[in-house]
Amino acid sequence: MTIAFNQLLFIAAGGALGAVFRFLVSSGVHSFMSRGFPYGTLTVNVIGSFVMGISYVMLIERLNVSAEWRAFIIVGLLGAFTTFSTFSIETLELIENSELSKAMLNILFSVTLCIIGSWLGLILGRQL
């Protein structure tokens, strides 16, 4: 498998933007909701999953988009925007703090809503 250097640059640029967007969205959510539950991470992951569904259809199934731009959007931008590792550590923190009901809700909401978000994104993308 050969990866072109310019593809790596596109991934890096997308990743930088995705990380900044993740911070801004998550911080924005936490500015008006409590920090007692990881609402920011949940929001970012649901939005990212939805956009991933649409992007997959548009970039891979519909349009003839270059490998660099697919890598920029899917691997870089959305890969850095969604926060599964943050979800994991926040869930473990809830468990360690004996907040098992919140941990279970976070797992249930995150997995269910992100799969639904991806599914809705695929449906919407295929209708465009």
C-alpha positions in Angstrom: 0.0 0.0 0.0 1.5 3.3 -1.1 0.5 6.5 0.5 1.3 9.7 -1.2 3.0 12.4 0.8 0.4 15.0 -0.3 -2.4 12.7 1.0 -0.7 12.8 4.4 -0.6 16.6 4.2 -4.3 16.7 3.4 -5.0 14.4 6.4 -2.9 16.6 8.7 -4.7 19.8 7.5 -8.1 18.2 7.9 -7.1 16.9 11.3 -6.0 20.3 12.5 -9.3 21.8 11.5 -11.3 18.9 12.9 -9.6 19.2 16.3 -10.3 23.0 16.4 -13.9 22.5 15.4 -14.3 19.7 18.1 -13.0 22.1 20.8 -15.2 24.9 19.7 -18.4 22.8 19.5 -17.7 20.9 22.7 -16.9 24.1 24.6 -20.0 25.8 23.1 -22.2 23.0 24.3 -20.6 23.0 27.8 -21.1 26.8 28.0 -24.8 26.3 28.3 -25.1 22.8 29.7 -23.7 21.4 32.9 -20.4 19.5 32.9 -21.9 16.8 35.1 -22.5 14.7 31.9 -20.2 14.7 28.8 -22.8 16.5 26.6 -20.1 18.2 24.5 -18.4 14.9 23.5 -21.8 13.3 22.8 -22.9 16.2 20.6 -19.6 16.2 18.7 -19.8 12.4 18.1 -23.5 12.5 16.9 -22.8 15.5 14.6 -19.6 13.8 13.3 -21.4 10.5 12.7 -24.2 12.3 10.8 -21.7 14.3 8.6 -19.7 11.1 8.1 -22.8 9.4 6.7 -23.5 12.2 4.2 -19.8 12.6 3.3 -19.4 8.8 2.7 -22.3 8.9 0.2 -21.2 12.1 -1.5 -17.5 11.5 -1.7 -17.4 7.8 -2.3 -20.7 6.8 -3.8 -21.7 9.9 -5.8 -18.8 12.2 -6.7 -15.5 11.5 -8.3 -13.5 13.2 -5.5 -9.7 12.7 -5.4 -8.2 10.5 -2.7 -6.5 13.6 -1.2 -9.9 15.3 -0.6 -11.5 12.2 0.7 -8.7 11.8 3.1 -8.9 15.4 4.1 -12.6 15.2 5.0 -13.1 11.6 6.2 -9.8 10.7 7.8 -8.6 14.2 8.8 -11.5 16.5 9.5 -14.1 14.1 10.7 -11.6 11.7 12.3 -10.2 14.5 14.5 -13.7 16.0 15.0 -15.3 12.9 16.5 -13.9 11.9 19.8 -14.2 8.2 20.6 -11.1 8.3 22.7 -12.5 11.2 24.7 -15.8 9.3 25.0 -13.9 6.3 26.4 -12.0 8.2 29.0 -15.0 10.2 30.1 -17.0 7.0 30.5 -14.2 5.4 32.5 -14.1 8.5 34.7 -17.8 8.2 35.4 -17.3 4.6 36.3 -14.4 5.4 38.6 -16.5 8.0 40.3 -19.2 5.4 40.9 -21.6 7.2 38.6 -22.5 3.9 36.9 -25.9 5.1 35.6 -24.4 8.1 33.9 -21.7 5.9 32.4 -24.3 3.5 31.1 -26.4 6.3 29.7 -23.3 7.8 28.0 -22.5 4.4 26.4 -26.2 3.9 25.3 -26.7 7.4 24.0 -23.3 7.7 22.3 -23.4 4.3 20.5 -27.1 4.5 19.6 -27.3 8.1 18.5 -24.0 7.9 16.5 -25.2 4.9 14.6 -28.5 6.6 14.0 -26.7 9.8 13.0 -24.6 7.8 10.4 -27.7 6.1 9.1 -29.6 9.3 8.7 -26.6 10.9 7.0 -26.4 7.9 4.5 -30.2 8.3 3.8 -30.0 12.0 3.3 -26.8 11.8 1.2 -28.4 9.2 -1.0 -31.5 11.4 -1.5 -29.5 14.5 -2.5 
